Amino acid sequence: MNIAGATSAFTELVEAEGHLIDSHIMEQIFDVVVEFGGRFEVQEFHIGRTNADPSRLRMRVEAPTRAQFDKMLAQLHTLGCTPVDAADALLAVVEQDGCAPDDFYATTNHRTQIRLQGEWVTVENQRMDAVIVVAGGRAECRRLRDIRKGDCIVVGMRGIRVIPEPKERDRHGFAFMTHNVSSERQVETAVRQTAQLMQQAREAGKKIVVVAGPVVVHTGGAPALAALIRSGYVDVLLSGNALGVHDIECALFGTSLGIRTSDGRQEEHGHRNHMRAINAVYRAGGIRAAVASGVLSSGILYECVKKGTPFVLAGSLRDDGPLPETITDMNAAQDAYAEQLKGAGLVLSLGSMLHTIAVGNMLPSWVKMVCVDINPAVAAKVSDRGTGQAAGVVTDVGLFLHLLSETVTTT
C-alpha cells in the first residue's frame, strides 16, 4: 500500500528487526495496519540470509484518526515495531505502595528494551504482566504488588522496544516445537527431541525445571521421574501439595488415591492412605526429616532430598493436610516459584494445568516449555494465555516419563 504524498497528520516511521519472515511477523505487521484502516509504505527491507542474520524492515504507517492510529501503533509495538525517531521512555513516580499510575506500561514475556538518555537499556527479569521499574540506569520487571512509593516506573508506550522471540528454523529438527499440539503417534519423536533439549540445557549451564501434577504418580510415572532426578536431569521440581502427598503415599503404602500401583486394584481402606502419609511426615518432623530418619526411603521427593534438588510445593484451597513444607501463602509460593525459575533453560510440564499456566506467566519467551498432558486443551490454554513458546505433547504422562528416562539414561 503506497502512501506517497499522504497528508494525514497521523503518521509514523517505524522499524523492526528479527526473523520477520519465517516467524510470520512481517505479515502480521501488515495485517495490523490494514485492520485499523491504515496504510503503509515500505521504505527499506533487508532479508536475513542465514539463521543468525536477522531481517530488517523500515516503513511509514498512517491511520485516518487519532484513535485508530494509537491502537495501530500499540499493536505494532507488540510485534517489535519501534518509531525510528524514538524518544526516551516516559517515567512516573509511584505515589502508593502496590499502586501504579493508570497509564503504566504492562510488559509482555518478550525481550524488552527501554530508551534512557538516548541509549537502549535491556529490561531485566523479563516476564509478562509486570511493570518496568527504573533505577540507577537499569530497568527491571516487577509485579504490581512489589512496587513501592517513590519507585520510578515506565508509563505510556514511548521509548519501548519489544523483540519477539523468533520461531525455530527447524535447525535441530524440533518440528514439534511450534504452537501445534503433537498427536499420540508422535510421542516417541517428542521424547527424543525433549531429551535433546534437556542435553542442550545442561551443556548451556541452564536449569531443567519440572512442573508436575499428581497424575505423575497416578499414571505410574513416579519411578521414572525419580530416576531422572537421581541422574541429574532435573534441577528444580515445582508442584503442589497433591504431588507430594500421593508420592509419599505411594512410597509408604504402595497406593495412589487408595489404588495399588502394582496391579491397579483398590486397597482395602486405601482411601485413608493419603492421610496416613501426611500424618507420617508430620510425625517425622517434615519431608527432609522423614528422609533423614529412614521413614521415607523412595519416591520423587526422596530423590530430591537425597540429590539436593530444590522443590517447591504450592498449596491450594482443597489441600488435605497440607504437608509441612507446602507453602500456603500464595504470594510466598509465587515468590518461591519465581526464584527457582531464574536461570531456567527448559521447563518440562507434566499433567498440571494450574501450575503450568502459573509458571508460563513467570517465564520469558525464550525459555522453552514442553507441556505433556493427555488433554490437548491444556497446551492450547497455556499458549492462549501468552506462553507461545509452549509445545504440547498429547500422551499419557507415565508413558512419556518412562520413555524419556530410558532415552536420557542410555544416551
Secondary structure, DSSP 8 states (H G I E B T S, - for coil): ---TT---S-EEEEEEEESTTTTTHHHHHHHHHHHTT-EEEEEEEE---STT--EEEEEEEE-SSHHHHHHHHHHHHHTT-EETT----EEEE--BTTB--TTB----SSEEEEEETTEEEEEES--SS-EEEEETTEEEEE-GGG--TT-EEEESSTTEEEE------STT--TT-SSSEE-GGGHHHHHHHHHHHHHHHHHTT-EEEEEE-THHHHTT-HHHHHHHHHTT--SEEEEEHHHHHHHHHHHHHSEETTEETTT--B-TTGGGHHHHHHHHHHHHTSHHHHHHHTS--SSHHHHHHHHT--EEEE--TT-SS--TT-B--HHHHHHHHHHHHTTEEEEEEES-HHHHHHHHHHS-TTSEEEEEES-HHHHHHHHHTT-TTEEEEES-HHHHHHHHHHHHH--
